[in-house]
Amino acid sequence: MSKPKIKRDEQFKRDAVELSLKSDKNCKDIAEDLGVSYNALIRWRKEYRDKGNLAFPGNGKQKSFYLKNKRINKTKKRTKN
């Protein structure tokens, strides 16, 4: 039987990622200390690297907001050229 899925909030994920980036410990040990899977921590790091402050949208920040911002930035780049 699998374990029930525990939802982690945006701040927990952000703190976990920042800890993993600044710590001398490896990701496997940090994940174990935090009680999350190694794969989840690696996935959070990738999302944080790719999206920055828009990572971990949860219920408060919708993905559509992220996509709208992305389109606006592309438009700005095209108009500069």
Sequence and secondary structure as in RCSB ss.txt:
>XXXX:A:sequence
MSKPKIKRDEQFKRDAVELSLKSDKNCKDIAEDLGVSYNALIRWRKEYRDKGNLAFPGNGKQKSFYLKNKRINKT
KKRTKN
>XXXX:A:secstr
         HHHHHHHHHHHHH SS HHHHHHHHTS HHHHHHHHHHHHHHGGG   TTTS HHHHHHHHHHHHH
HHHHH 
